[in-house]
């Protein structure tokens, strides 16, 4: 017993890792109790480590919750287009307008292509704003003039159209600015292709002009000309007369021209006697030619000398084929409009004039919608005018 105790004591006192060697026969290849315990501990530690490594990782980071959260909107940084793509052309605003020939095929360029043989044609979004280069200040007010580069009010304020060779009908409704409610209704109801003519005797013409141009209408101003049996039949203030001097008539004409802006030309208001007198009409047509304005003859008299004078003075000219509401009844107005359609199919175009009566406005509005379905193009008066400067 004593020897065994001494042996155990000496083993306990021996430093770790310095165990005494024994023969294989004396231990019989059996591990000691300490060795078994150490191996078991290592195995347990490895098992725990493997479990932690193979399972999900709640101990390393919290679980991710997936929620639907709106992504914050971040405004894109402004792009310096000029720096990205240098160009010698000035910057432009609004849609690009490119005039192309029919045989050209330019697509996919990201621009709006408008075929506009009527030439300049103002952007309808700013059509109510006068071009300062086309204005001459006078004691009566602003007067239309040709620009220094040769542009005419007739060109700049014309409403664009398709340029197609099909049947075209132009309709001019006059007498606007006389009745405020009637004027508003005409501007709102009538299709934009219908030309509107403002009476120089009317009120708030500038305001109504802007409203009409914003809606896309081409406009004219009506000049009071002497009828037969004047002054019993009186067109109103500043009527141009046969007996007045050329200077007096030009001054009266300029008063009419100063009443508003953004129109392509003038239209006679009455004037059966005046338009038949070459001496009276001559100075008037010369003035219109110098200012680049159109003259529209409503066709009420066959004695008009306007066509010949227009050619001489290079004035764009158009003449009415029919007064559509001479008889103020819906059926009669529709009959006149149908006659215009037949004329247009025969010679390519036709022009009708009327007044801003409620019945006329409503009848024209409904007829235009149906005529378009039949292939008739409704165009502004400038689209059918003869223009001596263009041949």
Protein Blocks (a to p, Z undefined) as FASTA:
>chain_A
ZZmmmmmmmmmmpcghiaccddfklnoopacfklmmmmmmmmmmmmmmmmmmmmccfklp
ccdddddddddddddddddfklmmgcfbdcdedjddddddfkbccehkopacdddfklno
pafklmmpccfklcccdfkbccddddfkopafklmmpccdehiabdcdddddehihklmm
lmmmmmmmpcfklccdddfkbghklmmmmmmmmnopacddddddddehiakbcgbghiac
fkbcfklmmmmmmmmmmmpghiabdcdeehllmmmpmklmmmmmmmmmmnopacddehla
fkbcklmmmmmnopacdddfbdfklpgcfklmmmmmmmmmmmmmmnopacddddfdfklm
mmmmmmmmmmmmnopacddfklmcccfknZZ
